[in-house]
């Protein structure tokens, strides 16, 4: 082969390719029967042309991959090669199958080292994704076992190959292409003396697979987040405040946002209606409006067809004050997340106490979590939510100084990286001179991503101008998170050392 003249092309196998394919199979499989019959190859092309792939070099066939569709539940359990295909019959192809089965991949020996097998495997994976199939299965021979069969069992051999202590030309290749060993198959191909009849059942899971019925809401791939960076201004009444909120919700809805996120304590201007109250009295007075504001915003969520993360508002319950964020879905349902960690200012000036529950929320635009301001500075909470499949974390915040803001920002970015999720932070700006203990605000709202090739190089999808009232939009791709979990440059969630440490929720409500 003249390397400088190489011109490789990936394409589907055709019936006219059979003579070249047969020669290649005879060359590669001279020890286990050589080429398959022409009728078998033509049958594969007829019933599943998309699965029969070849690579040619200047029109000379040099590599091939043969594939069928099967029922996952049947072939993820023990079987033999003859259950799939024999010399005269393809037994198990199913047009309605939910998995690919790799019958074979082979490469001209002169072209080994050019990673043509990897190219074919990537094409198979793309086919699996395009067809929305749950996995690729394959029975992997163990040709290297013949050199070790007198010294170790086949299970010991597989373990040695998995730990890279032993090289096996097939199993090592399969493992390097993202396949996992699911089980040992016995008498898989009895004539395969090199493998002593053994094979491994290998599986590659399609992390983008979506069952036809997957939960209460249809799966969304791209989600639009709308963040409100709101200037604190006086409110003459609760109706005035709600009018201000509705303006933002309406504007975000016009741009077809899936979420509207408001800052922490966005209702604080209502404390200015009674400026004579001290700080503890003022926050209890503010809490008297919470039910009315929450119900009105729940109506907005339905009317404007947008999920609202209602910043946070004070709630009085049995004489105790809590800082509560409400999720108001566009289907009319409402749920809450209470702030768990209370700052010294909240505790001293407003007598607020911490909640004892951590919630994960399913929405029509992904699985989300809410951590109010200070809570994002405690990594345990984000990790507990990530373990429940959180895709987007919302952080309403209220900070008065830049260093306070930067604590929230840097911790939010850390949560995005370590938990492989998106994080949206929403804060207030300006001041309320008529309200006790409400100082000037500092904010630069933003939406953060993990840090990997699928995302912006700095992990910032969008950010506002500091201390300027504005709306912020960010489109986030939930499918990229799935790719990151499985195929990222680093995989933080998958690589945790569960054998050394764990994290346990001890609160009143278990995460569900």
Secondary structure per residue as TSV (DSSP state, phi and psi in degrees):
chain	resnum	aa	ss	phi	psi
A	1	X	-	360.0	126.1
A	2	X	-	-88.0	108.4
A	3	X	G	-59.5	-36.4
A	4	X	G	-69.7	-16.5
A	5	X	G	-103.2	8.1
A	6	X	-	-64.7	130.7
A	7	X	-	-137.8	95.7
A	8	X	E	-89.5	144.4
A	9	X	E	-142.2	128.9
A	10	X	E	-95.9	129.7
A	11	X	E	-156.1	176.4
A	12	X	E	-81.3	147.4
A	13	X	-	-70.3	142.6
A	14	X	-	-121.2	163.9
A	15	X	G	-61.0	-32.8
A	16	X	G	-68.0	-15.4
A	17	X	G	-80.1	-5.7
A	18	X	H	-58.1	-46.4
A	19	X	H	-56.3	-44.0
A	20	X	H	-67.8	-39.6
A	21	X	H	-63.5	-42.4
A	22	X	H	-62.6	-41.5
A	23	X	H	-62.1	-41.0
A	24	X	H	-67.4	-41.3
A	25	X	H	-66.6	-38.6
A	26	X	H	-61.4	-37.4
A	27	X	H	-70.8	-41.8
A	28	X	H	-80.9	-37.2
A	29	X	-	-114.0	40.1
A	30	X	T	-62.6	-22.5
A	31	X	T	-91.2	-11.3
A	32	X	T	-132.6	38.9
A	33	X	T	106.6	-12.9
A	34	X	-	72.4	-145.3
A	35	X	S	-69.5	147.8
A	36	X	-	-77.2	156.3
A	37	X	-	-60.8	150.7
A	38	X	H	-61.3	-38.3
A	39	X	H	-62.5	-35.9
A	40	X	H	-65.8	-44.9
A	41	X	H	-63.5	-43.7
A	42	X	H	-65.0	-34.2
A	43	X	H	-65.8	-40.3
A	44	X	H	-60.6	-42.7
A	45	X	H	-64.5	-37.3
A	46	X	H	-71.9	-42.9
A	47	X	H	-86.6	-24.4
A	48	X	-	-153.5	69.9
A	49	X	G	-60.9	-33.7
A	50	X	G	-63.6	-24.1
A	51	X	G	-88.6	-5.5
A	52	X	-	-104.9	106.4
A	53	X	E	-120.2	144.9
A	54	X	E	-137.4	160.5
A	55	X	E	-121.1	130.0
A	56	X	E	-118.4	155.8
A	57	X	E	-121.7	111.5
A	58	X	T	51.1	46.2
A	59	X	T	70.7	8.8
A	60	X	E	-102.6	122.2
A	61	X	E	-69.0	125.0
A	62	X	E	-126.7	-8.7
A	63	X	E	-161.0	153.1
A	64	X	E	-152.3	153.5
A	65	X	E	-134.8	127.2
A	66	X	E	-114.6	132.5
A	67	X	E	-144.8	148.5
A	68	X	E	-131.1	169.8
A	69	X	E	-102.7	137.1
A	70	X	E	-136.6	170.4
A	71	X	-	-82.3	120.8
A	72	X	H	-59.0	-47.0
A	73	X	H	-60.6	-32.7
A	74	X	H	-74.0	-47.7
A	75	X	H	-97.7	4.7
A	76	X	T	-88.1	1.7
A	77	X	S	-110.9	171.1
A	78	X	S	-55.5	140.1
A	79	X	-	-161.6	174.0
A	80	X	-	-119.0	162.8
A	81	X	G	-61.0	-34.8
A	82	X	G	-69.0	-15.0
A	83	X	G	-71.8	-18.5
A	84	X	T	-96.9	-47.6
A	85	X	E	-156.9	142.9
A	86	X	E	-126.8	-178.7
A	87	X	T	-59.8	-29.8
A	88	X	T	-119.2	5.8
A	89	X	E	-156.8	137.2
A	90	X	E	-94.3	111.8
A	91	X	-	-90.2	-28.3
A	92	X	-	-126.4	12.0
A	93	X	-	-68.1	134.1
A	94	X	-	-128.3	120.1
A	95	X	T	-59.8	-29.2
A	96	X	T	-99.3	14.6
A	97	X	-	-61.1	154.6
A	98	X	S	-112.1	15.6
A	99	X	E	-151.0	152.6
A	100	X	E	-89.8	147.6
A	101	X	E	-123.3	120.9
A	102	X	E	-81.0	105.7
A	103	X	E	-72.3	-39.0
A	104	X	E	-167.3	149.2
A	105	X	E	-138.6	128.2
A	106	X	E	-145.4	149.9
A	107	X	E	-134.0	138.7
A	108	X	-	-54.1	127.0
A	109	X	G	-52.6	-31.1
A	110	X	G	-70.6	-15.9
A	111	X	G	-105.7	4.9
A	112	X	T	-70.1	139.3
A	113	X	T	105.3	-12.5
A	114	X	S	-96.6	5.9
A	115	X	-	57.1	37.4
A	116	X	H	-70.3	-33.3
A	117	X	H	-61.3	-42.0
A	118	X	H	-62.4	-38.9
A	119	X	H	-62.5	-41.8
A	120	X	H	-67.2	-37.8
A	121	X	H	-65.9	-40.3
A	122	X	H	-63.4	-37.7
A	123	X	H	-65.7	-37.9
A	124	X	H	-62.5	-44.3
A	125	X	H	-61.8	-40.6
A	126	X	H	-64.2	-39.2
A	127	X	H	-62.6	-42.2
A	128	X	H	-60.9	-42.3
A	129	X	H	-67.6	-45.3
A	130	X	H	-61.1	-35.5
A	131	X	T	-88.4	0.5
A	132	X	T	52.5	53.8
A	133	X	-	-102.0	152.5
A	134	X	S	-78.8	-24.3
A	135	X	E	-166.8	166.8
A	136	X	E	-113.1	127.6
A	137	X	E	-109.1	153.9
A	138	X	E	-159.7	144.4
A	139	X	E	-96.1	114.4
A	140	X	E	-99.0	118.1
A	141	X	E	-64.0	164.3
A	142	X	-	-126.5	65.7
A	143	X	G	-62.7	-25.1
A	144	X	G	-77.4	-10.0
A	145	X	G	-65.4	-25.7
A	146	X	G	-58.6	-28.1
A	147	X	G	-83.2	-5.3
A	148	X	T	-131.6	-2.4
A	149	X	T	-61.7	-29.3
A	150	X	T	-83.2	-5.6
A	151	X	T	-113.8	-21.2
A	152	X	S	-153.7	159.7
A	153	X	-	-73.6	165.5
A	154	X	H	-66.3	-33.9
A	155	X	H	-68.1	-37.6
A	156	X	H	-64.8	-38.6
A	157	X	H	-62.1	-45.3
A	158	X	H	-61.5	-42.9
A	159	X	H	-62.3	-38.6
A	160	X	H	-67.3	-36.1
A	161	X	H	-69.3	-42.0
A	162	X	H	-62.4	-33.3
A	163	X	T	-87.2	2.2
A	164	X	T	68.8	20.9
A	165	X	S	-79.6	-26.5
A	166	X	S	-128.8	142.4
A	167	X	-	-100.2	127.7
A	168	X	-	-120.2	126.8
A	169	X	T	-59.9	-26.2
A	170	X	T	-98.7	-52.7
A	171	X	H	-64.4	-41.7
A	172	X	H	-60.1	-41.5
A	173	X	H	-64.2	-44.0
A	174	X	H	-63.0	-43.3
A	175	X	H	-64.0	-38.1
A	176	X	H	-69.3	-15.5
A	177	X	T	-100.6	19.2
A	178	X	T	87.8	11.3
A	179	X	-	-88.8	149.1
A	180	X	E	-115.6	146.2
A	181	X	E	-78.6	122.9
A	182	X	E	-100.1	-34.9
A	183	X	E	-166.4	166.8
A	184	X	E	-94.2	132.7
A	185	X	E	-106.6	128.8
A	186	X	S	-103.7	147.3
A	187	X	S	53.8	34.2
A	188	X	T	-64.3	-48.6
A	189	X	T	-137.5	85.4
A	190	X	T	-55.0	-31.2
A	191	X	T	-76.6	-5.5
A	192	X	-	-82.9	86.1
A	193	X	T	-67.5	-33.2
A	194	X	T	-61.2	-34.3
A	195	X	T	-93.5	-0.9
A	196	X	T	57.5	29.3
A	197	X	T	81.7	-4.9
A	198	X	-	-84.4	160.0
A	199	X	E	-155.3	161.1
A	200	X	E	-102.9	140.3
A	201	X	E	-86.7	116.6
A	202	X	E	-108.2	148.9
A	203	X	E	-142.1	135.1
A	204	X	E	-117.4	122.0
A	205	X	E	-89.6	133.5
A	206	X	-	-83.2	103.4
A	207	X	T	-71.5	-10.9
A	208	X	T	-95.3	1.5
A	209	X	-	-61.9	133.1
A	210	X	-	-123.7	113.2
A	211	X	-	-60.1	158.3
A	212	X	S	-61.4	-36.2
A	213	X	S	-119.2	108.6
A	214	X	-	-131.6	79.7
A	215	X	S	85.1	-170.6
A	216	X	S	-75.7	-33.1
A	217	X	S	-116.2	149.1
A	218	X	-	-65.4	146.9
A	219	X	-	-70.1	133.3
A	220	X	-	-105.1	134.7
A	221	X	S	-87.9	-51.0
A	222	X	E	-108.1	130.1
A	223	X	E	-121.1	134.9
A	224	X	E	-102.4	120.2
A	225	X	E	-100.7	129.6
A	226	X	E	-112.1	121.7
A	227	X	E	-111.4	132.6
A	228	X	E	-98.9	119.1
A	229	X	E	-104.2	103.2
A	230	X	E	-107.5	134.6
A	231	X	E	-82.1	126.6
A	232	X	E	-63.0	126.7
A	233	X	-	-141.5	157.6
A	234	X	-	-62.4	146.3
A	235	X	-	-120.6	127.0
A	236	X	S	-78.1	-19.7
A	237	X	S	-166.5	172.1
A	238	X	H	-65.5	-33.1
A	239	X	H	-64.8	-37.6
A	240	X	H	-63.2	-46.1
A	241	X	H	-60.2	-46.2
A	242	X	H	-64.7	-32.2
A	243	X	H	-64.1	-38.9
A	244	X	H	-64.6	-44.7
A	245	X	H	-63.3	-44.6
A	246	X	H	-61.9	-34.1
A	247	X	H	-57.3	-46.1
A	248	X	H	-68.1	-43.9
A	249	X	H	-61.8	-43.7
A	250	X	H	-60.6	-44.7
A	251	X	H	-64.1	-42.7
A	252	X	H	-65.9	-39.2
A	253	X	H	-63.3	-37.1
A	254	X	H	-58.7	-29.7
A	255	X	T	-95.3	14.5
A	256	X	T	57.9	40.3
A	257	X	-	-71.2	146.1
A	258	X	S	-86.2	-27.8
A	259	X	E	-130.7	142.0
A	260	X	E	-116.8	123.6
A	261	X	E	-115.1	124.4
A	262	X	-	-106.2	159.0
A	263	X	-	-74.1	167.2
A	264	X	T	-62.0	140.5
A	265	X	T	50.4	42.0
A	266	X	G	-64.2	-20.1
A	267	X	G	-86.4	4.9
A	268	X	G	-54.8	-30.9
A	269	X	G	-55.4	-24.0
A	270	X	G	-65.9	-20.0
A	271	X	G	-65.7	-23.1
A	272	X	G	-71.3	-9.6
A	273	X	G	-69.6	-20.7
A	274	X	G	-134.8	75.7
A	275	X	T	-67.3	-14.0
A	276	X	T	-76.2	-12.3
A	277	X	S	-76.5	146.6
A	278	X	-	-76.2	175.9
A	279	X	H	-62.9	-41.4
A	280	X	H	-66.8	-43.0
A	281	X	H	-65.6	-37.4
A	282	X	H	-65.6	-40.8
A	283	X	H	-71.8	-30.6
A	284	X	H	-71.0	-36.4
A	285	X	H	-63.5	-42.7
A	286	X	H	-60.2	-38.9
A	287	X	H	-63.1	-23.3
A	288	X	T	-67.6	-17.7
A	289	X	T	-94.6	-9.6
A	290	X	H	-60.5	-45.7
A	291	X	H	-60.9	-42.6
A	292	X	H	-64.7	-44.6
A	293	X	H	-66.0	-43.9
A	294	X	H	-59.4	-46.9
A	295	X	H	-64.8	-39.0
A	296	X	H	-65.7	-39.7
A	297	X	H	-71.1	-31.4
A	298	X	H	-63.3	-38.2
A	299	X	H	-65.1	-39.0
A	300	X	H	-61.6	-40.0
A	301	X	H	-58.4	-40.7
A	302	X	H	-73.7	-46.7
A	303	X	H	-64.3	-38.0
A	304	X	T	-99.9	4.2
A	305	X	T	54.1	55.2
A	306	X	-	-148.4	139.5
A	307	X	E	-79.8	129.8
A	308	X	E	-112.6	125.2
A	309	X	E	-93.7	103.1
A	310	X	-	-79.0	49.8
A	311	X	-	49.0	-122.3
A	312	X	-	-155.3	156.2
A	313	X	E	-143.5	153.6
A	314	X	E	-76.6	142.5
A	315	X	E	-129.4	130.2
A	316	X	E	-100.2	127.8
A	317	X	E	-141.6	117.5
A	318	X	T	54.2	40.1
A	319	X	T	81.3	-1.1
A	320	X	E	-109.6	146.5
A	321	X	E	-102.8	135.5
A	322	X	E	-128.8	153.9
A	323	X	E	-102.5	113.8
A	324	X	E	-124.5	131.8
A	325	X	E	-102.3	136.1
A	326	X	E	-109.8	137.4
A	327	X	E	-100.3	117.4
A	328	X	E	-112.2	103.0
A	329	X	-	-77.1	158.1
A	330	X	T	-76.4	-2.8
A	331	X	T	-90.9	1.3
A	332	X	S	100.5	-10.8
A	333	X	-	-80.7	151.9
A	334	X	E	-133.7	134.0
A	335	X	E	-136.4	168.6
A	336	X	E	-134.2	154.0
A	337	X	E	-131.5	120.7
A	338	X	E	-89.0	145.9
A	339	X	-	-65.9	131.1
A	340	X	-	-94.5	-45.2
A	341	X	S	-99.8	124.8
A	342	X	-	-105.0	132.5
A	343	X	-	-72.2	157.8
A	344	X	H	-56.5	-36.6
A	345	X	H	-63.0	-47.0
A	346	X	H	-62.8	-39.8
A	347	X	H	-70.1	-43.0
A	348	X	H	-77.4	-48.4
A	349	X	H	-88.7	-25.5
A	350	X	H	-120.8	-4.9
A	351	X	-	57.2	38.3
A	352	X	E	-85.0	143.2
A	353	X	E	-115.0	159.6
A	354	X	-	-83.5	145.6
A	355	X	-	-77.2	170.2
A	356	X	-	-123.2	13.7
A	357	X	B	-126.3	143.7
A	358	X	-	-123.4	126.4
A	359	X	-	-118.1	148.6
A	360	X	-	-114.8	139.1
A	361	X	E	-122.8	131.2
A	362	X	E	-92.2	134.3
A	363	X	E	-133.2	174.2
A	364	X	T	-76.2	-0.3
A	365	X	T	-130.1	36.5
A	366	X	E	113.9	169.4
A	367	X	E	-93.9	126.5
A	368	X	E	-127.4	162.3
A	369	X	E	-130.7	159.9
A	370	X	E	-131.5	124.1
A	371	X	-	-125.3	124.3
A	372	X	-	-86.5	113.7
A	373	X	G	45.7	-102.5
A	374	X	G	-54.9	-30.3
A	375	X	G	-60.6	-29.1
A	376	X	G	-71.5	-13.9
A	377	X	G	-82.7	2.9
A	378	X	-	-115.0	101.4
A	379	X	H	-62.9	-21.5
A	380	X	H	-59.9	-38.7
A	381	X	H	-66.0	-45.5
A	382	X	H	-61.6	-38.5
A	383	X	H	-68.7	-39.5
A	384	X	H	-61.4	-40.3
A	385	X	H	-67.5	-40.2
A	386	X	H	-62.5	-35.6
A	387	X	T	-65.6	-18.3
A	388	X	T	-99.6	12.3
A	389	X	T	88.9	22.0
A	390	X	-	-59.8	134.6
A	391	X	-	-108.1	-34.1
A	392	X	E	-131.9	131.3
A	393	X	E	-110.7	127.5
A	394	X	E	-105.4	133.3
A	395	X	E	-129.5	91.9
A	396	X	E	-72.0	133.0
A	397	X	E	-137.9	164.5
A	398	X	-	-146.5	107.4
A	399	X	-	-127.4	144.3
A	400	X	S	-100.1	-18.3
A	401	X	S	-127.7	162.4
A	402	X	H	-67.1	-38.8
A	403	X	H	-65.6	-35.2
A	404	X	H	-65.1	-42.5
A	405	X	H	-60.7	-43.0
A	406	X	H	-65.7	-29.7
A	407	X	H	-61.0	-46.6
A	408	X	H	-63.7	-46.9
A	409	X	H	-61.7	-51.7
A	410	X	H	-64.3	-38.0
A	411	X	H	-68.5	-37.4
A	412	X	H	-62.6	-42.1
A	413	X	H	-65.3	-38.2
A	414	X	H	-62.3	-41.1
A	415	X	H	-62.5	-37.6
A	416	X	H	-63.6	-41.4
A	417	X	H	-72.2	-52.0
A	418	X	H	-73.2	-23.5
A	419	X	H	-107.5	2.8
A	420	X	T	52.9	54.9
A	421	X	S	-142.9	171.6
A	422	X	E	-91.2	148.8
A	423	X	E	-133.5	126.3
A	424	X	E	-113.8	127.5
A	425	X	E	-116.1	138.3
A	426	X	E	-133.8	123.2
A	427	X	E	-131.2	168.4
A	428	X	E	-101.9	158.2
A	429	X	E	-129.4	175.0
A	430	X	E	84.8	-158.3
A	431	X	-	-155.2	167.7
A	432	X	-	-127.9	89.0
A	433	X	T	-61.9	-25.2
A	434	X	T	-88.9	3.5
A	435	X	S	-115.1	128.5
A	436	X	T	-66.0	134.9
A	437	X	T	63.6	23.7
A	438	X	-	-114.4	93.7
A	439	X	-	-81.9	-178.4
A	440	X	-	-62.5	147.4
A	441	X	B	-106.9	150.3
A	442	X	-	-128.6	132.8
A	443	X	-	-155.7	147.5
A	444	X	-	-141.8	91.2
A	445	X	-	-67.2	155.5
A	446	X	E	-163.2	165.2
A	447	X	E	-125.2	123.8
A	448	X	E	-109.5	154.2
A	449	X	-	-123.3	169.0
A	450	X	-	-61.6	171.6
A	451	X	S	-111.7	97.8
A	452	X	S	-163.0	179.0
A	453	X	T	-62.3	-25.1
A	454	X	T	-74.8	-10.9
A	455	X	S	-127.8	171.1
A	456	X	-	-54.2	147.0
A	457	X	T	-62.4	-28.0
A	458	X	T	-100.0	5.1
A	459	X	S	72.1	14.4
A	460	X	E	-114.2	112.5
A	461	X	E	-79.1	-40.9
A	462	X	E	-161.5	146.9
A	463	X	E	-148.3	153.1
A	464	X	-	-85.8	170.8
A	465	X	-	-76.0	133.2
A	466	X	T	-59.0	138.1
A	467	X	T	55.1	38.0
A	468	X	-	-131.1	128.8
A	469	X	-	-67.9	128.7
A	470	X	E	-169.2	167.5
A	471	X	E	-104.8	145.0
A	472	X	E	-125.4	134.2
A	473	X	E	-120.4	145.2
A	474	X	E	-150.0	127.1
A	475	X	E	-93.3	123.6
A	476	X	E	-116.9	139.3
A	477	X	E	-102.2	109.3
A	478	X	H	-70.3	-25.6
A	479	X	H	-66.9	-31.3
A	480	X	H	-63.5	-30.7
A	481	X	H	-64.5	-39.0
A	482	X	H	-63.5	-42.7
A	483	X	H	-62.6	-41.9
A	484	X	H	-61.4	-44.8
A	485	X	H	-56.9	-34.8
A	486	X	H	-101.5	-36.3
A	487	X	H	-128.9	16.9
A	488	X	S	-67.8	163.4
A	489	X	S	-57.5	-40.1
A	490	X	S	-130.1	151.2
A	491	X	-	-126.4	82.9
A	492	X	T	-57.3	-44.6
A	493	X	T	-67.0	-43.6
A	494	X	T	-71.5	-28.5
A	495	X	T	-93.0	7.9
A	496	X	-	-62.4	146.2
A	497	X	-	-93.4	81.3
A	498	X	T	-64.6	-17.2
A	499	X	T	-77.4	-13.5
A	500	X	T	-110.7	-28.6
A	501	X	-	-154.2	160.8
A	502	X	-	-150.1	175.1
A	503	X	-	-132.8	127.4
A	504	X	-	-125.0	131.1
A	505	X	-	-84.0	128.6
A	506	X	-	-114.6	8.0
A	507	X	S	-72.6	-176.2
A	508	X	S	-66.5	-37.3
A	509	X	B	-112.5	126.5
A	510	X	-	-73.5	144.1
A	511	X	-	-64.0	138.5
A	512	X	-	-141.6	360.0
